[in-house]
Amino acid sequence: MPRRNPPPGDAQVADSFVPKRSARLWLALFVLLANFCWAVHYYQYDNLPAPLSADHAGKRGFSEVEAVKHVRALTQIGPHAIGSDALDNAVQYVLAEAEKMKKMAHWEVDVQVDFFHAKSGTNSLVSGLFAGKTLIYSDLYHIILRILPKYASEAEDSAILVSSHIDTVFSTEGAGDCSSCVAVMLELARGVSQWAHGFKNSVIFLFNTGEEEGLNGAHSFITQHPWSSSIRMAIDLEAMGIGGKSSIFQAGPHPLAIEIFAMAAKYPSGQIVSQDLFSSGVIKSATDFQVYQEVAGLSGLDFAYTDNTAVYHTKNDKLKLLKPGSLQHLGENMLAFLLQAAKSNLPKGRAMEVEEKTGHETAIYFDILGKYMVVYRQRFANLLHNSVIAQSILIWVTSLLVGGYPAAVSLALSCLSVILMWIFSLGFSIPAGFLLPLISSSPMPFVANPWLVVGLFAAPAFLGALTGQHLGYLILHSYLSHSSSTRMQNLSADIQANVIKFEAERWLFKAGFVQWLVLLMLGNYYKIGSSYVALVWLLSPAFAYGFLEATLSPVRLPRPLKIVTLLLGISLPILISAGTFIRMAGVLIGTAVRFDRNPGSTPEWLGNVIISVYVAAVICLTMVYLLSYFHLSGAKKSIVLSTCMLFGLSLAVVLSGSVPSFTEDTARAVNVVHVVDTAEKYGEMQDPRSYISLFSTTPGNLKKEVEQINEGFVCGRDKVLDLVTFSVKYGCLTNDDIGGGWSKSDIPVLHVGSDTEGNGRTTQISIDTKVSTRWSLAINTEEIEDFLFKANSDELVPADGKGSNDGWHIIQFSGGKNSPTRFDLTLFWKKNHTKSAHNADEQKTEQRPLLKLRTDVNRLTPKAERVLMKLPSWCSQFGKSTSPHNLAFLTSLPVLF
């Protein structure tokens, strides 16, 4: 059969129209897309409502002006950690404000206030940050406020819990984490007390203490308070930064709460992308919501502020950094949600937990510009995704059958271009991460100025992606030139050359469909909620291409892709996902200040590499369509040159030191600890070692800081400081033996009461933590099978099998000032335990100890206070549940005691 010639019109187009994609066009396009992406981020995360005064809000509304008064009062108290007088003052303030609700409530509303004292308890979570540990608490006080209609008795048996914590870590006044949450709850309670006469469900506001030490406040309430049995839905308010929009980052497992929120909230904000990241363990943190889900079997919502995450648990978590409108945003959303939820029929008992087991009813959710929230269930997502996947595969199979062998090879080569794009993008971006620690005084010079990431990582990642795809383009172009020589033999050489270019360009564009289709298939298989991102990035460009570019005639020659196809195709995906991608980059950069959880244990370049990989991944995923337009452009040299100049300029800024790595408001996280160490002197009458330890969870050396402090610190990796819950592998120590601010009577004692052999070896040990009500004990599980732990004859930890991390089981204790300090520990040895021996000094030195104990005292010694006063302004103490206070005592018990 003779080959048909293409229509004359097509030949003329192919001959005459080679797209004039000039440098000016690309500059305009980049400016347009950059502004579009930033506008999406602004409206989704930074566009806050105006704060309302009490007069404007009315007695039934929410007033940020009133809420800020609570934040100011709580932060003026200063850091209020567990066991401190400051926490007592903060609790009394919240109690006094809660009592005022009784007088202000609607006459048909009953407001009940309970000042609850939690007795000792044990919190053993099976997943997340505290898995494998035993958390013990004692002497905790909570304020619990229950609001319900006076004439609807059924509301007592069905409640919505709204929870947050009053306590802070020792290093911050906690304006964001979580005085802002407490303030919102107090103002919410005032407003709800004017509406509750029409409720079907009561609303319980839990102001707990002990969250910062291991979610103990929530656990003690759920396991000890009688009102906890009535709870049907739990809402937790948290902060991983300060201010901005408080977004949902965990929802479910039952979708009812998120569905009500999406319907009722005025400014809905939440992304299941955040939930997927948090549940995967990428973000090392935990909230009370874990207790409500895991221990109580409840469903609900978890909110968090994530602006300026670098200030988390540092001195910079302060009121002046709280953006106006932040509390108004959360308050109005929560008030509308509670009014709707409290009038709804909530499942009784654990119906929510039962419905969650199939996984079909979990919710997929995301907001659009903070104005509208999309929510649909996993069952619908499965149907939608399966349908799109099946139709996509059908279209591709049909296309390949029509196109034959050349089409299959072209598809394979276009997919190769995607692979090369990823390889080169990562290959260009990752070396920049390795380079920074070599040329900068700080391995992460961009923390205080995140815009540097654009030049340092995005520029080389973009250049690599363009290079890789262009290499794929050249390979594809070569194949098409060879395979099309007979098919287009009736066309002139110039026309053939243009047609091959246009066809290669189209194959590269369609390779983007394949990339996102593969991701959609993987996400659908593993039921990843964030798969909606792949769905949008697949469908929108595919529809734009189908409407504006695809032809039904097999003899029609390909034409150059239209710019309008690109703009229409990626507009919706950018609208849906650009804000989230930018926000995630900001969170990653902010968390860099606390990246090294065991100081000195991770390479200095690792944090940079993680950020560079993320940036390269976002560029490869989102620019695959855009990059396909570059290969026929006459501006390739200008684009490459501009990208190289951007990277070079960013490096020059870093090298010059003109932009600081840290500032007073975005500080490096450090710890100053006066250590009194008796860990190697069990049974000996020697004086303990006493020294100041300076270390940082921010990667990088401390030479600059030590020079400014000038207190005789020696830095290095020659001696590991074992702080029981973590180890300092790089830090700075003072050599002088320091007295003052502590006495020998403060030193904890581990005393062996008995050691017997029967059916198995059993050892009785008494523990006296002296002045400390916050301590950590590590038990060597290579020697010990199980243990029993008691306080005042009360069994706190039964002998029922324990978890282990790296051969240790960690017990963390925290409590109020009246917590016990004397404990009894019974150890049950393994059958193959190390045998007792006499004169085994060498063995003692080589073996790991049987027990390691660190006791913390929230007290500043004169030397530690002097060091803190000289600490550079760009540094701030950092606190977490595992970190010591400013005074810590170390002791241990050897295996061969």
C-alpha positions in Angstrom: 0.0 0.0 0.0 1.6 3.4 -1.0 2.4 5.7 1.9 0.2 8.8 2.1 1.8 12.2 2.0 0.9 14.6 4.9 -1.5 17.4 4.2 0.1 20.4 2.6 -0.9 22.6 5.6 1.0 20.4 8.0 4.1 20.4 5.8 4.0 24.2 5.7 3.7 24.4 9.5 6.5 22.0 10.0 8.7 23.9 7.6 7.9 27.5 8.7 7.0 27.4 12.4 9.9 26.6 14.6 8.9 28.1 18.0 10.6 31.3 18.9 11.0 30.7 22.7 13.3 33.5 23.5 15.1 34.3 26.7 12.6 37.1 27.4 9.7 34.6 27.1 11.3 32.3 29.5 12.1 35.1 31.9 8.5 36.2 31.8 7.3 32.7 32.2 9.6 32.1 35.2 8.5 35.3 36.9 4.8 34.4 36.3 5.2 30.9 37.7 7.3 32.0 40.6 4.8 34.7 41.6 1.9 32.2 41.1 3.6 29.7 43.4 4.4 32.3 46.1 0.9 33.7 45.9 -0.5 30.2 46.4 1.7 29.8 49.5 0.8 33.2 50.8 -3.0 32.6 50.6 -2.7 29.1 51.9 -0.4 29.7 54.9 0.2 33.4 55.5 -3.1 35.2 54.8 -4.4 35.6 58.3 -7.7 37.2 59.5 -7.7 40.5 61.3 -7.6 40.1 65.1 -10.9 41.0 66.8 -11.4 42.8 70.0 -13.9 41.7 72.6 -16.4 44.3 71.4 -16.1 43.3 67.8 -16.3 39.5 68.5 -19.2 39.8 70.9 -19.8 37.5 73.9 -20.5 34.6 71.5 -17.5 35.1 69.2 -13.7 34.7 69.5 -11.4 37.6 70.3 -7.7 37.3 69.6 -7.1 40.5 71.6 -8.5 38.7 74.7 -6.6 35.5 73.9 -3.3 37.4 73.6 -3.8 38.6 77.1 -3.6 35.0 78.3 -0.5 34.4 76.3 1.2 37.4 77.7 0.3 36.4 81.3 1.6 32.9 80.8 4.9 33.9 79.1 5.6 36.6 81.8 5.8 33.7 84.3 8.8 32.5 82.3 9.7 28.9 81.5 7.3 26.6 83.5 8.6 23.0 83.4 7.3 20.1 85.4 8.1 20.4 89.0 8.8 24.1 89.0 7.2 26.9 91.0 6.6 28.7 87.7 4.3 25.8 86.6 2.4 26.1 89.8 1.8 29.8 89.0 0.7 29.0 85.4 -1.7 26.3 86.6 -3.2 28.7 89.2 -3.7 31.3 86.5 -5.5 28.9 84.2 -7.6 27.7 87.1 -8.6 31.3 88.0 -9.6 32.0 84.4 -11.6 28.8 84.2 -13.5 29.7 87.4 -14.5 32.9 85.8 -16.4 30.9 83.1 -19.0 29.9 85.7 -20.0 33.5 86.2 -20.1 34.4 82.5 -21.9 31.4 81.1 -25.4 31.4 79.7 -28.0 30.7 82.4 -29.0 27.4 80.7 -25.4 26.2 80.6 -23.6 24.3 83.3 -19.8 25.0 83.6 -17.9 22.5 85.8 -14.3 23.0 86.8 -12.2 20.2 88.2 -8.7 20.8 89.6 -7.4 17.3 89.1 -4.5 15.7 90.8 -3.1 12.7 88.9 -1.5 10.0 90.9 1.5 8.0 89.8 1.2 6.1 86.6 3.0 4.4 83.8 2.8 5.3 80.1 4.1 2.6 77.7 3.4 3.6 74.1 3.8 1.0 71.4 4.6 3.3 68.5 6.2 6.6 67.6 8.9 8.5 69.4 8.5 6.8 72.8 8.2 3.2 71.6 10.3 0.8 73.6 10.5 3.1 76.6 8.7 3.2 80.0 7.4 6.7 81.0 6.5 7.1 84.6 4.8 10.2 86.0 3.7 11.4 89.4 2.1 14.4 91.2 0.6 16.1 88.1 -2.1 18.7 88.2 -4.6 19.4 85.4 -7.4 21.9 84.9 -10.5 20.3 83.4 -13.4 22.3 82.3 -16.7 20.7 81.2 -19.4 22.7 79.5 -22.8 21.2 78.9 -26.5 22.2 78.7 -28.3 22.0 82.1 -31.4 20.4 80.7 -29.9 17.7 78.4 -28.7 14.9 80.7 -27.6 12.8 77.8 -24.8 15.3 77.1 -22.9 14.0 80.2 -22.4 10.7 78.5 -21.1 12.1 75.2 -18.3 14.6 75.1 -15.9 16.3 72.7 -12.4 16.7 74.2 -10.3 19.8 73.4 -6.8 19.4 74.8 -3.5 21.1 75.1 -0.7 21.5 77.7 0.3 24.2 80.1 3.8 23.1 80.8 6.9 24.1 78.8 10.4 22.7 78.5 13.0 24.4 80.8 14.5 26.5 78.0 11.6 28.6 76.8 8.6 30.7 78.0 6.5 28.8 75.4 4.5 31.5 73.7 3.9 29.1 70.8 4.3 25.8 72.5 1.8 25.9 73.9 0.6 29.1 75.7 -1.0 30.1 72.4 -3.0 26.9 72.5 -4.0 27.4 76.1 -5.1 30.9 75.4 -7.2 29.8 72.4 -8.9 27.2 74.6 -9.7 29.7 77.4 -11.3 32.1 74.9 -13.1 29.2 73.2 -14.5 28.0 76.5 -15.8 31.5 77.1 -17.5 31.5 73.8 -18.8 28.0 74.0 -20.3 28.7 77.4 -22.7 31.1 75.6 -23.9 28.5 73.0 -23.9 25.2 74.9 -27.6 25.3 75.9 -28.4 23.8 72.4 -25.8 21.1 72.5 -26.3 17.3 72.3 -22.8 16.7 73.5 -20.7 18.3 76.2 -17.4 19.9 75.6 -14.4 19.1 77.8 -11.4 21.4 77.9 -8.3 19.7 79.2 -5.4 21.9 80.3 -2.9 19.3 81.2 0.7 19.2 82.5 3.4 16.7 81.7 3.1 16.7 77.9 6.7 17.8 77.3 8.0 14.9 79.4 6.3 12.2 77.3 2.6 12.9 76.8 2.0 12.0 80.5 -0.7 14.6 81.1 -3.0 13.2 78.4 -2.2 9.6 79.6 -3.0 10.4 83.2 -6.3 12.0 82.3 -7.4 9.2 80.0 -6.5 6.4 82.5 -7.6 8.1 85.7 -10.3 10.7 85.3 -14.0 9.6 85.4 -15.0 12.1 82.6 -12.7 10.4 80.1 -15.1 7.5 79.6 -17.6 9.9 78.1 -15.3 11.2 75.3 -16.4 10.4 71.8 -14.0 12.7 69.9 -10.6 14.2 70.7 -9.1 17.5 69.5 -5.5 18.3 70.3 -3.9 21.7 69.9 -0.1 21.8 69.4 2.7 24.0 68.1 6.0 23.1 66.3 6.8 26.7 65.8 5.1 29.9 66.6 2.1 31.5 64.9 0.8 31.5 61.4 -2.1 29.2 60.5 -2.8 26.3 62.8 -3.3 23.4 60.4 -4.5 19.9 60.8 -1.7 17.4 60.4 -3.4 14.4 61.8 -7.0 13.3 61.4 -9.0 10.2 62.0 -8.9 7.4 61.9 -12.6 7.9 61.5 -13.4 10.7 59.1 -16.3 12.3 61.0 -14.3 15.0 62.7 -12.5 16.1 59.5 -15.8 16.1 57.6 -17.4 18.3 60.2 -14.4 20.6 60.2 -14.4 21.0 56.4 -18.0 21.9 56.5 -17.9 24.3 59.4 -14.5 26.0 59.4 -14.3 29.5 58.1 -10.6 29.3 57.2 -9.9 25.5 56.8 -6.3 24.5 56.8 -4.9 21.0 56.7 -3.0 18.6 54.5 -2.9 14.8 54.6 0.7 15.2 53.1 1.7 16.4 56.6 -0.1 13.4 58.2 1.7 11.0 55.9 5.1 12.5 56.8 4.4 12.6 60.5 3.1 9.0 60.7 6.1 7.8 58.7 8.5 9.0 61.4 10.3 11.5 59.2 9.4 14.2 61.7 10.7 13.1 65.1 8.0 14.3 67.4 4.9 13.2 69.2 1.7 14.8 70.5 -1.1 14.0 73.0 -3.2 12.9 70.0 -1.1 9.7 70.0 -2.4 8.9 73.5 -6.0 9.6 72.5 -5.7 7.3 69.5 -3.6 4.5 70.9 -4.7 4.4 74.5 -8.3 5.6 74.4 -9.1 4.4 70.9 -10.5 7.8 69.9 -10.7 9.6 66.6 -10.4 13.3 66.1 -8.1 16.1 64.9 -4.6 17.3 65.7 -3.7 20.9 65.0 -0.3 22.5 65.0 1.4 25.9 64.4 4.3 25.4 62.1 5.6 28.9 61.3 9.2 29.5 62.1 9.9 26.0 63.3 13.5 26.9 64.1 12.3 28.6 67.4 10.7 25.4 68.7 11.7 24.8 72.3 14.2 27.7 72.3 14.3 31.2 73.9 12.8 32.5 70.7 9.4 30.9 71.3 8.3 34.3 72.5 5.3 36.6 72.2 6.8 39.2 69.9 7.2 36.6 67.1 3.5 35.6 67.3 1.9 36.9 64.1 -1.2 38.9 64.5 -4.2 36.9 63.3 -2.7 33.5 64.3 -5.0 33.0 67.3 -8.0 34.5 65.5 -7.6 32.0 62.7 -7.5 28.9 65.0 -10.1 30.4 67.3 -12.7 31.1 64.7 -12.2 27.7 63.0 -12.4 25.8 66.3 -15.5 27.7 67.5 -17.4 27.0 64.3 -16.3 23.3 64.4 -17.3 22.8 68.1 -20.7 24.4 67.5 -21.3 22.0 64.7 -19.8 18.9 66.3 -21.6 19.5 69.6 -24.9 19.4 67.9 -24.1 16.2 65.9 -24.8 12.6 66.7 -21.5 11.1 67.7 -20.9 7.3 67.6 -21.1 5.7 71.1 -18.4 3.7 72.7 -15.5 2.8 70.4 -17.6 2.8 67.2 -15.1 5.1 65.6 -12.2 2.7 66.3 -14.2 -0.3 65.0 -15.0 1.5 61.7 -11.4 2.4 61.2 -10.1 -1.2 61.1 -11.0 -1.8 57.4 -9.1 1.4 56.4 -11.8 2.1 53.7 -13.3 5.0 55.7 -10.2 7.0 56.5 -10.3 10.5 55.1 -8.2 12.1 52.3 -8.2 15.9 52.9 -6.5 19.0 51.7 -7.3 22.7 51.6 -7.3 25.0 48.6 -5.8 28.5 49.4 -7.1 28.2 53.0 -10.6 28.9 51.8 -12.1 25.5 50.9 -11.3 22.0 52.1 -11.6 18.9 50.0 -12.5 15.7 51.9 -13.3 12.3 50.6 -12.9 8.8 51.9 -10.4 6.1 51.1 -13.0 3.9 49.5 -13.8 6.7 47.0 -10.1 7.3 46.5 -9.5 3.6 45.6 -12.3 3.8 43.0 -11.1 7.0 41.5 -7.4 6.0 41.4 -8.2 2.6 40.0 -10.3 4.1 37.3 -7.7 6.6 36.3 -4.9 4.0 36.3 -7.0 1.6 34.2 -7.9 4.2 31.7 -4.4 5.6 31.5 -3.0 2.1 30.9 -5.7 1.5 28.3 -4.9 4.7 26.4 -1.1 3.9 26.5 -1.6 0.3 25.3 -3.9 1.5 22.4 -1.5 4.2 21.5 1.4 1.8 21.4 -0.6 -0.8 19.3 -1.4 2.0 16.8 2.2 3.3 16.8 3.8 -0.1 16.7 7.4 -0.8 17.5 8.7 2.8 16.9 6.2 4.1 19.4 7.2 1.6 22.0 10.9 2.5 21.6 10.1 6.2 21.7 8.2 5.7 24.9 11.0 3.8 26.5 13.5 6.5 25.5 11.3 9.3 26.8 11.1 7.4 30.1 14.9 7.2 30.0 15.0 10.9 29.8 13.0 11.1 33.0 15.5 8.7 34.7 18.4 10.8 33.4 16.7 13.9 34.6 16.5 12.5 38.2 20.1 11.2 38.1 21.6 14.5 36.9 19.4 16.6 39.2 20.4 14.7 42.2 24.0 14.5 40.9 24.2 18.3 40.6 22.4 19.1 43.8 23.8 16.7 46.3 27.5 17.7 45.8 26.4 21.2 46.9 25.3 19.7 50.2 28.8 18.1 50.6 30.5 21.4 49.7 28.9 23.7 52.2 30.5 22.3 55.4 33.9 22.8 53.6 33.5 26.5 52.8 31.2 27.8 55.5 31.7 28.2 59.3 28.4 26.5 59.7 27.4 23.4 57.7 23.9 24.9 57.3 24.4 28.5 56.4 20.9 29.0 55.2 18.9 28.4 58.4 18.3 32.1 59.2 17.9 32.9 55.5 16.0 30.1 53.8 16.0 32.0 50.4 19.6 30.9 50.0 18.3 27.4 49.4 17.1 28.6 46.0 20.6 29.4 44.8 22.5 26.7 46.7 20.3 23.7 45.9 17.4 24.6 43.5 19.7 26.1 40.9 22.0 23.1 40.5 19.0 20.8 40.8 17.3 22.6 38.0 20.5 22.7 35.9 20.9 19.0 36.4 17.3 18.2 35.5 17.6 20.2 32.3 20.9 18.5 31.5 19.6 15.0 32.1 16.4 15.6 30.1 18.3 17.2 27.3 20.6 14.2 27.1 17.5 12.0 26.9 16.2 14.4 24.2 19.3 13.9 22.1 19.1 10.1 22.4 15.4 10.2 21.4 16.0 12.6 18.6 18.7 10.3 17.2 16.4 7.4 17.3 13.5 9.3 15.7 15.9 10.6 12.9 16.8 7.0 12.1 13.4 5.4 12.4 11.6 8.2 10.5 13.8 8.4 7.4 11.6 6.0 5.4 8.3 7.2 6.8 8.9 10.8 5.8 11.0 10.3 2.7 8.6 12.4 0.6 9.3 15.5 2.8 12.2 17.9 2.4 15.2 17.5 4.8 14.3 20.8 6.6 10.7 19.6 7.2 11.9 16.2 8.4 14.3 17.8 10.9 11.5 20.0 12.3 9.0 17.2 12.5 11.5 15.0 14.4 12.1 17.8 16.9 8.4 18.4 17.5 7.8 14.6 17.9 10.7 14.3 20.4 9.3 17.3 22.3 5.9 15.7 22.6 7.3 12.4 23.8 9.2 14.2 26.6 6.0 16.0 27.6 4.1 12.7 27.7 6.9 11.1 29.7 5.7 13.3 32.6 2.4 11.4 32.4 4.3 8.1 32.9 6.2 9.5 35.9 3.1 10.6 37.7 1.2 7.5 36.7 3.8 5.3 38.3 3.7 7.4 41.5 -0.1 7.2 41.5 0.0 3.4 41.1 2.5 3.1 44.0 0.5 5.4 46.2 -2.7 3.6 45.5 -1.2 0.2 46.2 0.1 1.4 49.6 -3.0 3.5 50.3 -1.0 6.7 50.8 -3.3 9.6 51.2 -1.0 12.0 49.5 -1.6 10.2 46.2 -4.1 12.9 45.3 -1.0 15.0 44.4 0.0 12.5 41.7 -3.6 12.3 40.5 -3.8 16.1 39.9 -0.3 16.3 38.3 -1.3 13.5 36.0 -4.9 14.4 35.0 -4.6 18.2 34.5 -1.7 18.2 32.1 -3.1 15.1 30.3 -6.5 16.9 29.7 -4.7 20.1 28.6 -2.6 18.0 26.1 -5.6 16.1 25.0 -7.7 19.2 24.2 -5.0 21.4 22.7 -2.4 19.1 21.2 -3.6 15.5 20.5 -4.9 14.6 17.1 -7.0 11.8 15.9 -5.5 11.6 12.4 -2.5 9.3 12.1 -1.1 11.2 9.1 -1.1 14.6 10.6 2.4 15.8 11.4 3.3 16.9 15.0 3.5 20.6 15.7 5.4 22.4 18.4 3.8 22.4 21.8 1.8 25.5 22.7 2.8 27.5 25.8 -0.9 27.7 26.6 -1.0 23.9 27.0 1.7 24.1 29.6 0.0 27.0 31.5 -3.4 25.3 31.5 -1.9 21.9 32.4 0.1 23.0 35.4 -2.1 25.8 36.8 -4.4 23.5 38.8 -1.6 21.3 40.2 0.3 24.4 41.3 -2.9 25.7 42.9 -3.3 22.4 44.8 0.3 21.6 45.8 2.7 24.6 45.4 2.0 26.0 48.9 2.5 22.6 50.5 5.8 22.0 48.7 7.1 25.4 49.8 5.9 25.0 53.4 7.5 21.5 53.7 10.8 23.0 52.6 10.5 25.7 55.3 9.8 23.1 57.9 12.8 21.0 56.8 15.1 24.0 57.0 13.7 25.0 60.4 14.2 21.6 61.9 17.9 21.7 60.9 18.7 23.4 64.2 17.8 20.2 66.1 18.8 17.7 63.4 21.7 16.0 65.3 19.7 14.2 68.1 22.9 12.6 69.4 25.3 15.6 69.0 28.2 14.6 66.8 26.7 11.3 65.6 25.7 12.4 62.2 27.9 13.8 59.4 27.8 17.5 59.0 26.7 17.2 55.4 23.8 14.9 56.0 21.2 17.6 56.7 22.2 19.5 53.6 21.9 16.3 51.5 18.4 15.6 52.8 17.3 19.2 51.9 19.1 19.0 48.5 17.4 15.7 47.7 14.0 17.1 48.6 14.6 20.2 46.4 15.8 18.0 43.5 12.8 15.7 43.9 10.3 18.6 43.8 12.0 20.1 40.7 12.0 16.8 38.9 8.4 16.0 39.8 6.9 19.4 39.1 9.1 20.7 36.2 9.0 17.6 34.0 6.5 19.2 31.7 8.1 22.6 31.7 11.6 21.2 30.9 10.3 19.5 27.8 9.8 23.0 26.2 13.4 24.0 26.6 15.0 21.8 24.0 13.7 23.7 21.0 14.4 27.0 22.6 17.1 29.4 21.5 17.6 30.5 25.1 19.2 27.3 26.5 22.6 29.0 26.9 21.1 32.0 28.6 19.2 29.7 31.0 22.2 27.7 31.8 24.3 30.8 32.3 21.7 32.4 34.6 21.4 29.3 36.7 25.1 29.0 37.1 25.3 32.7 38.0 22.6 32.2 40.7 24.5 29.3 42.2 27.8 31.2 42.1 26.3 34.3 43.7 24.8 32.2 46.5 28.2 30.5 47.1 29.8 33.9 47.2 27.3 35.1 49.8 28.1 32.1 51.9 31.9 32.5 51.5 31.8 36.2 52.3 29.9 35.6 55.6 27.8 38.6 54.8 24.6 36.7 55.6 24.7 35.1 59.1 23.9 31.4 59.5 22.0 32.2 62.7 20.5 35.3 64.3 19.1 36.2 67.6 15.6 35.3 66.5 16.7 32.1 64.6 19.3 30.7 67.0 21.5 27.7 67.1 20.3 25.1 69.6 22.8 24.4 72.3 22.8 22.9 75.8 24.9 24.0 78.8 24.9 21.3 81.5 26.8 21.2 84.7 27.6 17.5 85.0 28.5 15.7 88.2 29.8 12.3 87.2 30.2 9.3 89.4 29.5 6.8 86.7 32.9 5.0 86.8 33.3 5.0 90.6 30.7 2.6 92.0 31.6 1.5 95.5 34.7 3.8 95.7 35.2 6.7 98.1 36.5 9.1 95.5 35.3 12.6 94.7 33.0 12.8 91.6 34.1 14.6 88.5 32.4 17.9 88.0 32.5 19.9 84.8 30.5 22.0 82.3 29.4 20.3 79.1 28.5 22.4 76.0 27.0 20.6 73.0 24.6 21.3 70.2 21.9 19.5 68.3 22.7 21.8 65.3 25.4 20.2 63.1 28.8 21.9 63.1 31.7 22.6 65.5 31.5 25.0 68.4 34.8 26.8 68.0 33.3 30.2 67.4 31.0 29.9 70.4 33.7 28.6 72.7 36.0 31.5 71.7 33.4 34.0 72.6 32.5 32.3 75.9 36.2 32.0 76.9 35.7 29.7 79.9 38.4 27.1 79.2 36.3 24.7 77.1 38.1 22.0 75.1 36.2 20.6 72.2 36.5 17.2 70.4 35.3 13.7 69.9 37.9 12.0 72.1 35.4 11.3 74.9 31.8 10.3 74.5 29.5 11.8 77.1 26.8 9.2 77.9 23.6 11.1 79.1 21.6 7.8 79.3 18.8 8.9 76.9 21.4 10.0 74.2 25.1 10.4 73.8 27.2 13.4 73.0 29.9 12.3 70.5 31.1 15.8 69.8 31.0 18.5 72.5 33.1 20.8 74.7 34.1 20.3 78.3 35.8 22.4 80.9 38.8 20.7 82.4 38.6 22.2 85.9 36.9 20.4 88.7 34.0 22.6 89.5 32.3 23.0 92.9 29.5 25.3 94.0 25.8 25.0 93.3 25.7 21.4 94.3 26.6 19.1 97.2 27.4 15.4 97.6 24.0 15.0 99.2 22.5 15.7 95.8 24.2 12.7 94.2 21.8 9.8 93.5 22.4 6.4 94.9 22.1 2.9 93.4 22.4 0.4 96.2 22.3 -3.4 95.7 20.2 -4.8 98.5 20.4 -8.5 97.6 21.6 -10.8 94.8 20.2 -14.3 94.9 20.3 -17.4 92.8 17.4 -19.8 92.7 15.4 -20.8 89.7 17.1 -17.7 88.2 19.2 -14.9 89.4 17.4 -12.0 91.0 18.8 -8.7 92.2 17.1 -6.2 94.4 18.3 -2.6 94.0 17.2 0.5 95.8 17.3 3.8 94.0 17.4 7.2 95.7 17.3 10.2 93.3 17.7 12.7 96.2 16.6 16.1 95.1 15.6 15.1 91.6 12.0 14.4 90.4 13.1 14.1 86.8 15.4 11.3 85.9 16.3 8.6 83.3 17.4 5.1 84.0 18.8 2.7 81.4 18.7 -1.1 82.0 21.0 -3.4 80.1 18.7 -5.9 78.3 21.6 -8.0 77.2 21.9 -9.1 80.8 18.4 -8.5 82.1 15.3 -10.5 81.0 12.7 -8.5 82.9 12.3 -6.2 85.8 9.8 -5.0 88.4 9.7 -1.3 89.5 8.0 0.0 92.7 7.6 3.3 94.5 6.4 3.4 98.1 5.4 -0.2 97.7 3.2 0.6 94.8 3.9 -1.4 91.7 4.5 1.1 88.8 6.0 -1.3 86.2 5.1 -4.9 86.4 7.3 -7.8 85.2 5.6 -8.5 81.9 8.2 -8.3 79.2 9.9 -5.1 78.0 11.0 -3.6 74.8 14.6 -2.7 74.0 16.4 -0.1 71.9 20.1 -0.9 71.1 20.3 -3.2 74.1 18.8 -0.8 76.6 15.4 -0.3 78.1 14.9 3.3 79.1 12.7 4.5 82.0 12.0 8.2 82.1 10.4 9.7 85.2 9.0 13.1 85.7 6.7 14.6 88.2 5.8 17.4 90.5 7.6 18.6 93.6 5.9 15.9 95.8 6.9 13.0 93.6 8.6 10.1 95.3 12.4 9.9 95.2 13.0 6.4 96.6 12.3 3.4 94.4 12.8 -0.4 94.4 14.0 -2.2 91.3 13.9 -6.0 91.0 16.0 -7.4 88.1 15.5 -10.8 86.6 18.6 -11.9 84.8 18.9 -13.9 81.6 20.1 -17.5 81.9 23.2 -16.7 79.9 24.1 -13.6 81.9 27.7 -12.6 82.7 28.9 -14.5 85.7 30.1 -12.8 88.9 33.9 -12.6 89.2 36.5 -11.3 91.7 39.3 -9.0 90.7 37.9 -8.5 87.3 38.9 -4.9 86.8 39.7 -5.4 83.1 36.3 -7.0 82.5 34.5 -4.1 84.3 36.2 -1.6 82.1 35.2 -3.4 78.9 31.7 -4.3 79.7 28.6 -2.1 79.4 27.2 -1.2 82.9 24.1 -3.0 84.2 22.3 0.3 85.0 22.9 3.9 84.0 21.1 6.7 85.9 20.9 10.4 85.1 19.1 12.8 87.5 18.2 16.3 86.5 17.9 19.3 88.7 16.4 22.6 87.4 19.1 24.7 89.1 21.8 27.0 87.8 25.2 26.6 89.3 27.5 29.7 89.4 29.7 28.3 86.6 26.8 27.3 84.4 25.2 30.7 84.9 28.4 32.4 83.9 28.6 30.3 80.7 25.0 31.1 79.8 25.5 34.8 80.3 28.4 34.7 77.9 26.5 32.5 75.3 26.5 34.3 71.9 23.2 36.0 71.0 22.8 33.6 68.0 22.7 30.6 70.4 19.8 29.4 72.6 19.3 26.5 75.0 17.2 23.7 73.6 14.9 21.5 75.6 13.2 18.2 75.0 12.0 15.2 77.0 15.3 13.4 76.8 17.7 16.4 77.3 19.1 17.2 80.7 18.5 20.4 82.7 21.3 22.7 83.6 22.5 20.4 86.4 22.7 16.7 85.9 24.1 13.9 88.0 25.4 10.7 86.4 25.9 7.3 88.1 26.0 3.7 87.1 26.1 0.1 88.4 28.5 -2.3 86.7 27.5 -5.8 85.7 30.2 -7.2 87.9 29.2 -5.3 91.0 
